[in-house]
Amino acid sequence: ILAIYTGGTIGMKKSSEGYQPVKGYLRKKLAQLSQFNDERHRKLYLTLAALYQLLEFDPILDSSDMGYKDWVKIAQCVYDHYNNYDSFIILHGTDTMCYTASALSFMFRNLAKPVILTGSQIPISQTRNDGFDNLLGSITVASRVYIPEVCVFFHNKLFRGNRCTKMDAGDLSAFDSPNVPPLVKLGIDMEVNWSLIRPPPAQNQEFKMVPITNSNVGILRIFPGISPTLMSNFFLPPMEGVVMLSYGVGNVPSSRSDFLQAIKEATNRGIVVVNCTQCFKGAVSASYKTGSVLYEIGVASGSDMTPEASVTKLMYLLSCDYEIEEVKRLLTVDLRGELNK
């Protein structure tokens, strides 16, 4: 297993100025813990239960500072080491973990090995912390279960990466997957939901990494009384794609001609607009007139995608040099398990 430490709370050290990332500190700390560096096991047994190597990014990044170029750097790191390891664990800050997981899922084509992102709410340097169990759980899953997907492991649950979202800023059970159950639960036993796990690619399908190069995408959350000026300005260049978060099952103020006109002008100029729900759970549909009007003016349906999956999928598709209509079509297609039709 290759464990890639990109940054985040899990490897921080307490200082007079608060918790800070310190180069080499996580490696030193893990070497002191027998669960991650079991010298006794090596003396008693010829085979290793799980062998991992730690690779540390330079510089170490706070996840709130990450952008699409950092996602590509992580993806490139996995790609460069792909043939030398059976699985990958990415240690990452929690704030944007689901964005990174979603982006990686789209950039990786024909992925045939587990890629698991994890982190913690409390640094592993503290006596009481969640980083210990999250890392140990990730290693356990990566070494014992074959799941060829990009996933997030947190608080004894393994989620599909492009299906989860951070639900709680302070709880140790910070992540959830509203529309898809966990792939794995660790309790007294390991419970694997095999029916949800996507099949691996065919042996003749080569693993590829297609980088995201276009970040001219925004998220527009609809709210009562939103002004047409704000709408029009939001769609100005360099904007090329917009994830619109609408009410409920995809409803918008359809009686407002200025609202619809701003969207129509944008789609006519070639801006891709995808409609997703503001709700944590559920999907958009065209069952109500207040929602169906969007699809008549060129808006694509985001089904039950999370905002994180929607924005990274849109970035990915716009980076692939597809025609606009093909981008719209692929937004409605399940590429990596990110949506249900």
Contacts in CASP RR format, 6 or more apart in sequence:
PFRMAT RR
TARGET T0000
AUTHOR 0000-0000-0000
METHOD contacts of the structure
MODEL  1
ILAIYTGGTIGMKKSSEGYQPVKGYLRKKLAQLSQFNDERHRKLYLTLAA
LYQLLEFDPILDSSDMGYKDWVKIAQCVYDHYNNYDSFIILHGTDTMCYT
ASALSFMFRNLAKPVILTGSQIPISQTRNDGFDNLLGSITVASRVYIPEV
CVFFHNKLFRGNRCTKMDAGDLSAFDSPNVPPLVKLGIDMEVNWSLIRPP
PAQNQEFKMVPITNSNVGILRIFPGISPTLMSNFFLPPMEGVVMLSYGVG
NVPSSRSDFLQAIKEATNRGIVVVNCTQCFKGAVSASYKTGSVLYEIGVA
SGSDMTPEASVTKLMYLLSCDYEIEEVKRLLTVDLRGELNK
1 50 0 8 1.000
1 51 0 8 1.000
1 52 0 8 1.000
1 53 0 8 1.000
1 85 0 8 1.000
1 86 0 8 1.000
1 87 0 8 1.000
1 88 0 8 1.000
1 89 0 8 1.000
1 139 0 8 1.000
1 142 0 8 1.000
1 143 0 8 1.000
2 52 0 8 1.000
2 53 0 8 1.000
2 55 0 8 1.000
2 78 0 8 1.000
2 81 0 8 1.000
2 84 0 8 1.000
2 85 0 8 1.000
2 87 0 8 1.000
2 88 0 8 1.000
2 89 0 8 1.000
3 52 0 8 1.000
3 53 0 8 1.000
3 54 0 8 1.000
3 55 0 8 1.000
3 88 0 8 1.000
3 89 0 8 1.000
3 90 0 8 1.000
3 91 0 8 1.000
3 135 0 8 1.000
3 139 0 8 1.000
4 55 0 8 1.000
4 57 0 8 1.000
4 74 0 8 1.000
4 77 0 8 1.000
4 78 0 8 1.000
4 88 0 8 1.000
4 89 0 8 1.000
4 90 0 8 1.000
4 91 0 8 1.000
5 11 0 8 1.000
5 26 0 8 1.000
5 54 0 8 1.000
5 55 0 8 1.000
5 56 0 8 1.000
5 57 0 8 1.000
5 60 0 8 1.000
5 91 0 8 1.000
6 57 0 8 1.000
6 60 0 8 1.000
6 61 0 8 1.000
6 63 0 8 1.000
6 66 0 8 1.000
6 70 0 8 1.000
6 74 0 8 1.000
6 90 0 8 1.000
6 91 0 8 1.000
6 92 0 8 1.000
6 93 0 8 1.000
7 21 0 8 1.000
7 57 0 8 1.000
7 60 0 8 1.000
7 61 0 8 1.000
7 62 0 8 1.000
7 63 0 8 1.000
7 91 0 8 1.000
7 92 0 8 1.000
7 93 0 8 1.000
8 21 0 8 1.000
8 60 0 8 1.000
8 61 0 8 1.000
8 62 0 8 1.000
8 63 0 8 1.000
8 91 0 8 1.000
8 92 0 8 1.000
8 93 0 8 1.000
8 94 0 8 1.000
8 119 0 8 1.000
9 19 0 8 1.000
9 93 0 8 1.000
9 94 0 8 1.000
9 119 0 8 1.000
9 120 0 8 1.000
9 121 0 8 1.000
9 122 0 8 1.000
9 123 0 8 1.000
10 26 0 8 1.000
10 91 0 8 1.000
10 93 0 8 1.000
10 118 0 8 1.000
10 119 0 8 1.000
10 120 0 8 1.000
10 123 0 8 1.000
10 124 0 8 1.000
10 131 0 8 1.000
10 134 0 8 1.000
10 135 0 8 1.000
11 21 0 8 1.000
11 25 0 8 1.000
11 26 0 8 1.000
11 29 0 8 1.000
11 91 0 8 1.000
11 120 0 8 1.000
11 123 0 8 1.000
11 124 0 8 1.000
11 125 0 8 1.000
12 19 0 8 1.000
12 20 0 8 1.000
12 21 0 8 1.000
12 22 0 8 1.000
12 25 0 8 1.000
12 123 0 8 1.000
12 125 0 8 1.000
13 19 0 8 1.000
13 20 0 8 1.000
13 21 0 8 1.000
13 22 0 8 1.000
13 25 0 8 1.000
13 123 0 8 1.000
13 125 0 8 1.000
14 123 0 8 1.000
14 125 0 8 1.000
14 126 0 8 1.000
19 123 0 8 1.000
21 60 0 8 1.000
21 62 0 8 1.000
23 56 0 8 1.000
23 58 0 8 1.000
23 60 0 8 1.000
24 56 0 8 1.000
25 125 0 8 1.000
26 54 0 8 1.000
26 56 0 8 1.000
26 91 0 8 1.000
26 124 0 8 1.000
27 54 0 8 1.000
27 56 0 8 1.000
29 124 0 8 1.000
29 125 0 8 1.000
30 36 0 8 1.000
30 37 0 8 1.000
30 54 0 8 1.000
30 124 0 8 1.000
31 37 0 8 1.000
33 132 0 8 1.000
34 40 0 8 1.000
35 132 0 8 1.000
35 136 0 8 1.000
36 135 0 8 1.000
36 136 0 8 1.000
38 49 0 8 1.000
41 48 0 8 1.000
41 49 0 8 1.000
42 48 0 8 1.000
49 143 0 8 1.000
50 139 0 8 1.000
50 140 0 8 1.000
50 142 0 8 1.000
50 143 0 8 1.000
52 89 0 8 1.000
52 139 0 8 1.000
53 85 0 8 1.000
55 77 0 8 1.000
55 81 0 8 1.000
57 73 0 8 1.000
61 70 0 8 1.000
62 93 0 8 1.000
62 95 0 8 1.000
63 92 0 8 1.000
63 93 0 8 1.000
63 94 0 8 1.000
63 95 0 8 1.000
63 96 0 8 1.000
63 97 0 8 1.000
63 100 0 8 1.000
64 95 0 8 1.000
64 96 0 8 1.000
66 96 0 8 1.000
66 99 0 8 1.000
66 100 0 8 1.000
67 96 0 8 1.000
67 215 0 8 1.000
68 103 0 8 1.000
68 212 0 8 1.000
68 213 0 8 1.000
68 215 0 8 1.000
68 315 0 8 1.000
70 100 0 8 1.000
71 99 0 8 1.000
71 100 0 8 1.000
71 103 0 8 1.000
71 104 0 8 1.000
71 107 0 8 1.000
71 212 0 8 1.000
71 312 0 8 1.000
72 107 0 8 1.000
72 211 0 8 1.000
72 212 0 8 1.000
72 213 0 8 1.000
74 90 0 8 1.000
74 100 0 8 1.000
74 104 0 8 1.000
75 103 0 8 1.000
75 104 0 8 1.000
75 107 0 8 1.000
75 108 0 8 1.000
75 209 0 8 1.000
75 211 0 8 1.000
76 209 0 8 1.000
76 211 0 8 1.000
78 88 0 8 1.000
78 90 0 8 1.000
78 104 0 8 1.000
78 108 0 8 1.000
78 115 0 8 1.000
78 209 0 8 1.000
79 207 0 8 1.000
79 209 0 8 1.000
81 88 0 8 1.000
82 113 0 8 1.000
82 207 0 8 1.000
85 113 0 8 1.000
86 113 0 8 1.000
86 142 0 8 1.000
86 143 0 8 1.000
87 113 0 8 1.000
87 114 0 8 1.000
87 115 0 8 1.000
87 116 0 8 1.000
87 142 0 8 1.000
87 143 0 8 1.000
88 113 0 8 1.000
88 114 0 8 1.000
88 115 0 8 1.000
88 116 0 8 1.000
88 142 0 8 1.000
89 116 0 8 1.000
89 117 0 8 1.000
89 118 0 8 1.000
89 135 0 8 1.000
89 138 0 8 1.000
89 139 0 8 1.000
89 142 0 8 1.000
90 100 0 8 1.000
90 104 0 8 1.000
90 115 0 8 1.000
90 116 0 8 1.000
90 117 0 8 1.000
90 118 0 8 1.000
91 117 0 8 1.000
91 118 0 8 1.000
91 119 0 8 1.000
91 135 0 8 1.000
92 100 0 8 1.000
92 117 0 8 1.000
92 118 0 8 1.000
92 119 0 8 1.000
93 119 0 8 1.000
94 119 0 8 1.000
94 120 0 8 1.000
94 121 0 8 1.000
94 154 0 8 1.000
94 166 0 8 1.000
94 174 0 8 1.000
94 175 0 8 1.000
95 166 0 8 1.000
97 117 0 8 1.000
97 119 0 8 1.000
97 152 0 8 1.000
97 166 0 8 1.000
97 175 0 8 1.000
98 152 0 8 1.000
98 161 0 8 1.000
98 162 0 8 1.000
98 164 0 8 1.000
98 165 0 8 1.000
98 166 0 8 1.000
98 175 0 8 1.000
98 306 0 8 1.000
98 308 0 8 1.000
99 308 0 8 1.000
99 311 0 8 1.000
99 312 0 8 1.000
100 117 0 8 1.000
101 117 0 8 1.000
101 150 0 8 1.000
101 151 0 8 1.000
101 152 0 8 1.000
101 161 0 8 1.000
101 162 0 8 1.000
101 164 0 8 1.000
101 308 0 8 1.000
102 161 0 8 1.000
102 162 0 8 1.000
102 306 0 8 1.000
102 308 0 8 1.000
102 309 0 8 1.000
102 312 0 8 1.000
102 313 0 8 1.000
102 338 0 8 1.000
103 212 0 8 1.000
103 312 0 8 1.000
103 315 0 8 1.000
103 316 0 8 1.000
104 115 0 8 1.000
104 117 0 8 1.000
104 150 0 8 1.000
105 111 0 8 1.000
105 149 0 8 1.000
105 150 0 8 1.000
105 161 0 8 1.000
105 162 0 8 1.000
105 309 0 8 1.000
105 336 0 8 1.000
105 337 0 8 1.000
105 338 0 8 1.000
106 162 0 8 1.000
106 210 0 8 1.000
106 212 0 8 1.000
106 312 0 8 1.000
106 313 0 8 1.000
106 316 0 8 1.000
106 335 0 8 1.000
106 336 0 8 1.000
107 209 0 8 1.000
107 210 0 8 1.000
107 211 0 8 1.000
107 212 0 8 1.000
107 316 0 8 1.000
108 115 0 8 1.000
108 150 0 8 1.000
108 207 0 8 1.000
108 208 0 8 1.000
108 209 0 8 1.000
109 207 0 8 1.000
109 208 0 8 1.000
109 209 0 8 1.000
109 210 0 8 1.000
110 201 0 8 1.000
110 205 0 8 1.000
110 206 0 8 1.000
110 207 0 8 1.000
110 208 0 8 1.000
111 148 0 8 1.000
111 149 0 8 1.000
111 150 0 8 1.000
111 201 0 8 1.000
111 207 0 8 1.000
112 148 0 8 1.000
112 200 0 8 1.000
112 201 0 8 1.000
112 207 0 8 1.000
113 148 0 8 1.000
114 141 0 8 1.000
114 142 0 8 1.000
114 145 0 8 1.000
114 146 0 8 1.000
114 147 0 8 1.000
114 148 0 8 1.000
114 149 0 8 1.000
114 151 0 8 1.000
115 149 0 8 1.000
115 150 0 8 1.000
115 151 0 8 1.000
116 138 0 8 1.000
116 141 0 8 1.000
116 142 0 8 1.000
116 150 0 8 1.000
116 151 0 8 1.000
116 152 0 8 1.000
116 153 0 8 1.000
116 158 0 8 1.000
117 150 0 8 1.000
117 151 0 8 1.000
117 152 0 8 1.000
117 153 0 8 1.000
117 161 0 8 1.000
118 131 0 8 1.000
118 134 0 8 1.000
118 135 0 8 1.000
118 137 0 8 1.000
118 138 0 8 1.000
118 152 0 8 1.000
118 153 0 8 1.000
118 154 0 8 1.000
119 131 0 8 1.000
119 134 0 8 1.000
119 135 0 8 1.000
119 154 0 8 1.000
120 129 0 8 1.000
120 130 0 8 1.000
120 131 0 8 1.000
120 134 0 8 1.000
120 135 0 8 1.000
121 130 0 8 1.000
121 170 0 8 1.000
121 171 0 8 1.000
121 172 0 8 1.000
121 174 0 8 1.000
122 128 0 8 1.000
122 129 0 8 1.000
122 130 0 8 1.000
122 131 0 8 1.000
122 172 0 8 1.000
123 129 0 8 1.000
123 131 0 8 1.000
124 131 0 8 1.000
124 132 0 8 1.000
124 135 0 8 1.000
130 155 0 8 1.000
130 172 0 8 1.000
133 155 0 8 1.000
133 156 0 8 1.000
134 153 0 8 1.000
134 154 0 8 1.000
134 155 0 8 1.000
137 153 0 8 1.000
137 156 0 8 1.000
137 186 0 8 1.000
138 153 0 8 1.000
140 186 0 8 1.000
140 190 0 8 1.000
141 147 0 8 1.000
141 153 0 8 1.000
141 158 0 8 1.000
141 184 0 8 1.000
141 186 0 8 1.000
141 190 0 8 1.000
144 190 0 8 1.000
145 184 0 8 1.000
145 190 0 8 1.000
145 192 0 8 1.000
146 200 0 8 1.000
147 158 0 8 1.000
147 183 0 8 1.000
147 184 0 8 1.000
147 197 0 8 1.000
148 198 0 8 1.000
148 199 0 8 1.000
148 200 0 8 1.000
148 201 0 8 1.000
149 160 0 8 1.000
149 161 0 8 1.000
149 183 0 8 1.000
149 197 0 8 1.000
149 198 0 8 1.000
149 336 0 8 1.000
150 160 0 8 1.000
150 161 0 8 1.000
150 162 0 8 1.000
150 336 0 8 1.000
151 158 0 8 1.000
151 159 0 8 1.000
151 160 0 8 1.000
151 161 0 8 1.000
151 183 0 8 1.000
152 158 0 8 1.000
152 159 0 8 1.000
152 160 0 8 1.000
152 161 0 8 1.000
152 164 0 8 1.000
152 175 0 8 1.000
153 159 0 8 1.000
153 184 0 8 1.000
154 173 0 8 1.000
154 174 0 8 1.000
154 175 0 8 1.000
155 172 0 8 1.000
155 173 0 8 1.000
155 174 0 8 1.000
155 175 0 8 1.000
156 185 0 8 1.000
156 186 0 8 1.000
156 187 0 8 1.000
157 175 0 8 1.000
157 182 0 8 1.000
157 184 0 8 1.000
157 185 0 8 1.000
157 186 0 8 1.000
158 182 0 8 1.000
158 183 0 8 1.000
158 184 0 8 1.000
158 185 0 8 1.000
159 175 0 8 1.000
159 176 0 8 1.000
159 177 0 8 1.000
159 180 0 8 1.000
159 182 0 8 1.000
159 183 0 8 1.000
160 177 0 8 1.000
160 180 0 8 1.000
160 183 0 8 1.000
160 196 0 8 1.000
160 337 0 8 1.000
162 305 0 8 1.000
162 306 0 8 1.000
162 308 0 8 1.000
162 309 0 8 1.000
162 312 0 8 1.000
162 313 0 8 1.000
162 336 0 8 1.000
162 337 0 8 1.000
162 338 0 8 1.000
163 177 0 8 1.000
163 179 0 8 1.000
163 180 0 8 1.000
163 306 0 8 1.000
163 309 0 8 1.000
163 337 0 8 1.000
163 338 0 8 1.000
164 175 0 8 1.000
164 176 0 8 1.000
164 177 0 8 1.000
164 306 0 8 1.000
165 175 0 8 1.000
165 176 0 8 1.000
165 177 0 8 1.000
165 178 0 8 1.000
165 280 0 8 1.000
165 306 0 8 1.000
165 307 0 8 1.000
165 308 0 8 1.000
166 174 0 8 1.000
166 175 0 8 1.000
167 174 0 8 1.000
167 175 0 8 1.000
167 176 0 8 1.000
167 280 0 8 1.000
168 174 0 8 1.000
176 280 0 8 1.000
178 280 0 8 1.000
178 281 0 8 1.000
178 282 0 8 1.000
178 306 0 8 1.000
179 281 0 8 1.000
179 282 0 8 1.000
179 283 0 8 1.000
179 304 0 8 1.000
179 340 0 8 1.000
180 196 0 8 1.000
181 193 0 8 1.000
181 196 0 8 1.000
182 193 0 8 1.000
183 192 0 8 1.000
183 193 0 8 1.000
183 196 0 8 1.000
183 197 0 8 1.000
184 190 0 8 1.000
184 191 0 8 1.000
184 192 0 8 1.000
184 193 0 8 1.000
185 191 0 8 1.000
198 336 0 8 1.000
198 337 0 8 1.000
201 207 0 8 1.000
210 316 0 8 1.000
210 319 0 8 1.000
210 320 0 8 1.000
211 319 0 8 1.000
212 312 0 8 1.000
212 315 0 8 1.000
212 316 0 8 1.000
212 319 0 8 1.000
213 319 0 8 1.000
214 240 0 8 1.000
214 315 0 8 1.000
214 318 0 8 1.000
214 319 0 8 1.000
215 315 0 8 1.000
216 238 0 8 1.000
216 239 0 8 1.000
216 240 0 8 1.000
216 241 0 8 1.000
216 318 0 8 1.000
217 239 0 8 1.000
217 240 0 8 1.000
217 241 0 8 1.000
217 242 0 8 1.000
217 243 0 8 1.000
217 311 0 8 1.000
217 314 0 8 1.000
217 315 0 8 1.000
217 318 0 8 1.000
218 234 0 8 1.000
218 239 0 8 1.000
218 241 0 8 1.000
218 242 0 8 1.000
218 243 0 8 1.000
218 311 0 8 1.000
219 242 0 8 1.000
219 243 0 8 1.000
219 245 0 8 1.000
219 307 0 8 1.000
219 310 0 8 1.000
219 311 0 8 1.000
220 231 0 8 1.000
220 234 0 8 1.000
220 242 0 8 1.000
220 243 0 8 1.000
220 244 0 8 1.000
220 245 0 8 1.000
221 245 0 8 1.000
221 278 0 8 1.000
222 244 0 8 1.000
222 245 0 8 1.000
222 246 0 8 1.000
222 247 0 8 1.000
222 252 0 8 1.000
222 253 0 8 1.000
222 278 0 8 1.000
224 253 0 8 1.000
225 253 0 8 1.000
226 253 0 8 1.000
226 259 0 8 1.000
228 258 0 8 1.000
228 259 0 8 1.000
228 261 0 8 1.000
228 262 0 8 1.000
231 258 0 8 1.000
231 259 0 8 1.000
231 262 0 8 1.000
231 263 0 8 1.000
232 262 0 8 1.000
232 265 0 8 1.000
234 242 0 8 1.000
235 242 0 8 1.000
235 262 0 8 1.000
235 263 0 8 1.000
235 265 0 8 1.000
235 266 0 8 1.000
235 269 0 8 1.000
235 271 0 8 1.000
239 271 0 8 1.000
240 270 0 8 1.000
240 271 0 8 1.000
240 272 0 8 1.000
240 318 0 8 1.000
241 271 0 8 1.000
241 272 0 8 1.000
241 273 0 8 1.000
241 274 0 8 1.000
241 314 0 8 1.000
241 318 0 8 1.000
242 266 0 8 1.000
242 271 0 8 1.000
242 272 0 8 1.000
242 273 0 8 1.000
242 274 0 8 1.000
243 274 0 8 1.000
243 276 0 8 1.000
243 307 0 8 1.000
243 310 0 8 1.000
243 311 0 8 1.000
243 314 0 8 1.000
244 252 0 8 1.000
244 263 0 8 1.000
244 273 0 8 1.000
244 274 0 8 1.000
244 275 0 8 1.000
244 276 0 8 1.000
244 299 0 8 1.000
245 276 0 8 1.000
245 277 0 8 1.000
245 278 0 8 1.000
245 307 0 8 1.000
246 252 0 8 1.000
246 275 0 8 1.000
246 276 0 8 1.000
246 277 0 8 1.000
246 278 0 8 1.000
246 284 0 8 1.000
246 291 0 8 1.000
246 294 0 8 1.000
247 277 0 8 1.000
247 278 0 8 1.000
248 277 0 8 1.000
248 278 0 8 1.000
248 279 0 8 1.000
248 284 0 8 1.000
249 277 0 8 1.000
249 282 0 8 1.000
249 283 0 8 1.000
249 284 0 8 1.000
249 285 0 8 1.000
249 287 0 8 1.000
249 288 0 8 1.000
249 291 0 8 1.000
250 275 0 8 1.000
250 276 0 8 1.000
250 277 0 8 1.000
250 284 0 8 1.000
250 285 0 8 1.000
250 288 0 8 1.000
250 290 0 8 1.000
250 291 0 8 1.000
250 294 0 8 1.000
251 288 0 8 1.000
251 290 0 8 1.000
251 291 0 8 1.000
252 259 0 8 1.000
252 260 0 8 1.000
252 290 0 8 1.000
252 291 0 8 1.000
252 293 0 8 1.000
252 294 0 8 1.000
253 259 0 8 1.000
253 290 0 8 1.000
254 260 0 8 1.000
254 289 0 8 1.000
254 290 0 8 1.000
254 291 0 8 1.000
254 293 0 8 1.000
260 293 0 8 1.000
260 297 0 8 1.000
263 273 0 8 1.000
263 294 0 8 1.000
263 297 0 8 1.000
263 299 0 8 1.000
264 297 0 8 1.000
264 298 0 8 1.000
266 273 0 8 1.000
267 273 0 8 1.000
267 297 0 8 1.000
267 298 0 8 1.000
267 299 0 8 1.000
270 324 0 8 1.000
272 300 0 8 1.000
272 314 0 8 1.000
272 317 0 8 1.000
272 318 0 8 1.000
272 324 0 8 1.000
272 327 0 8 1.000
272 328 0 8 1.000
272 331 0 8 1.000
273 294 0 8 1.000
273 298 0 8 1.000
273 299 0 8 1.000
273 300 0 8 1.000
274 299 0 8 1.000
274 300 0 8 1.000
274 301 0 8 1.000
274 302 0 8 1.000
274 310 0 8 1.000
274 314 0 8 1.000
274 331 0 8 1.000
275 284 0 8 1.000
275 291 0 8 1.000
275 294 0 8 1.000
275 295 0 8 1.000
275 299 0 8 1.000
275 300 0 8 1.000
275 301 0 8 1.000
275 302 0 8 1.000
276 284 0 8 1.000
276 302 0 8 1.000
276 305 0 8 1.000
276 306 0 8 1.000
276 307 0 8 1.000
276 310 0 8 1.000
277 283 0 8 1.000
277 284 0 8 1.000
277 304 0 8 1.000
282 304 0 8 1.000
283 302 0 8 1.000
283 303 0 8 1.000
283 304 0 8 1.000
283 340 0 8 1.000
284 291 0 8 1.000
284 301 0 8 1.000
284 302 0 8 1.000
284 303 0 8 1.000
284 304 0 8 1.000
285 301 0 8 1.000
286 292 0 8 1.000
286 295 0 8 1.000
286 301 0 8 1.000
295 301 0 8 1.000
298 328 0 8 1.000
300 328 0 8 1.000
300 331 0 8 1.000
300 332 0 8 1.000
301 331 0 8 1.000
301 332 0 8 1.000
302 310 0 8 1.000
302 331 0 8 1.000
302 332 0 8 1.000
302 339 0 8 1.000
303 332 0 8 1.000
303 339 0 8 1.000
303 340 0 8 1.000
303 341 0 8 1.000
304 339 0 8 1.000
304 340 0 8 1.000
305 313 0 8 1.000
305 338 0 8 1.000
305 339 0 8 1.000
306 338 0 8 1.000
309 338 0 8 1.000
309 339 0 8 1.000
313 331 0 8 1.000
313 335 0 8 1.000
313 338 0 8 1.000
314 327 0 8 1.000
314 331 0 8 1.000
317 327 0 8 1.000
317 330 0 8 1.000
317 331 0 8 1.000
318 327 0 8 1.000
322 330 0 8 1.000
332 339 0 8 1.000
332 341 0 8 1.000
334 340 0 8 1.000
334 341 0 8 1.000
END
